[in-house]
């Protein structure tokens, strides 16, 4: 966004809480941290030169390499001079008389600006459960979303990992290889399929770079921002033998080929069960202890929580130094000075790792005191997340000149993020350039437009199985947070076309003055 606005001639200032660029990849340095979008698509396409200069190592890039890439981008386009690091925005208040946003930061700075753009992201406010007694624990504890920059050595340590979402599934196999003993505290069993990561074939890299223009054109025309083949038929159209063959082939291929093998896995309960049953059978085959295998069996709809990719996750529970603790059967009562106490057992630990994820979708926005017309807080308007209303996931009524990059009710986290971010950046910049050309100073979503969009977004979601599952998608991982599904599920291609049409119709649904 900084790069694009600079090119358009705008004076632009970025504030960043971290000490350097990288966002989620700056903070999430936990063992095994790796992207689950294929590296061939996990890169910017706004610059042909940048696209051709950079070469990834693996099919799924690891955190260190992604951070290196983002630093390379910042250096190439001389972006650091436009970013104030180690600075957290605490408040943003709109002054109607001045038609300016007043921005306040944790270093007591105060600036005014015409436009206020949030790049805070969907997953940047970490969730640390409020366990009784954590302050008394004498060992070390870490959260996967705010990992130390120095190496954490688990050698000879008794380690407890709380949480088995995406970060836990990535970290657990790596920690198990180092720790003297690892106890995994599982609340919800997860479906996960092999990533099948491997070094990239130089010929594939060469071909992708040669096809830059085609890839740049096709990514926004895809369903999820990557060029993965998506099936056009139902799982129920194949007989059981053929379906088994299709699933097995996708399992061996790895990556996100599995959830896309049939078109209706997240919309048809019977189809979903065929995929869920296949993975449960795999768990039974892989995990040697029948009781442990049973505890690892998920019972929710496959794919309605974040689809996970793993590197020998289920196999890790065959290790002699790994124990699975089911906190549904035996809940965590408290954290003591020596470890974790459940209702029936004590687990002595030297290290606790919280792989408990984030306050997703709205958490990062609510962490800032954002106030629009008449001093109304965004958190108040959206009723703490229970009544989110946006137009295209880009803007919200009564908050003039405020834009959200990959905001709630946009495709956001169910799309390859660099692709989703680029689309929003280009749309926002195009809107500002249109305003400048037509001598407009304010732009604001119409209440009727946001009502229509939110209704449309909910109607599409309700035709799927996603809202029927407790997940961070719905806010169910945060105690007391209202449940709502805030991701646009109409497909990325359809979404980009809608955004294009809105702009082509002189920003239909917005009021400019």
Buried (B, 14 or more C-beta within 10 A) or exposed (E): BBBBBBEEEBEBEBBBBBEBBBBBBBBBBBBBBBBBBBBBBBBBBBBEEBBEEBBBEBBBBBBEBBBBBBBBBBEBBEBBEBBBEEBEBBBBBBEEEEEBBBBBBEEEEEEEBBBBBBBBBBBBBBBEBEBEEBEEBEBBBBBBBBBEEEEBEBEEBBBBBBBBBBBBBBBBBBBBEBBEBBBBBBBBBBBBBBBBBEEBEEEEBEEBBEEBEEBBEBBBEBBBBBBBEBBEEBBEEBEEEEBBEBBEEBBEBBBBBBBBBBBBBBBBEEBBBBBBEBBBEBBBEBBEEEEBBBBBBBEBBBBBBBBBBBBBBBBBBBBEBBBBBBBEEEEBBBBBEBBBBBEEEEBEBBBBBBBBBBBBBBBBBBBBBBBBBEEBBBBEBBEBBEEBBBBBBBBBBBBBBBBBBBBBBBBBBBBBBBBBBBBBBBBBBBBBBBBEEEEBEBBBBBBEBBEEBBEBBBEBBEEBBBBEBBBBBBBBBBEEBBBBBBBBBBBBBBBBBBBBEBBEEEBEBBBBE
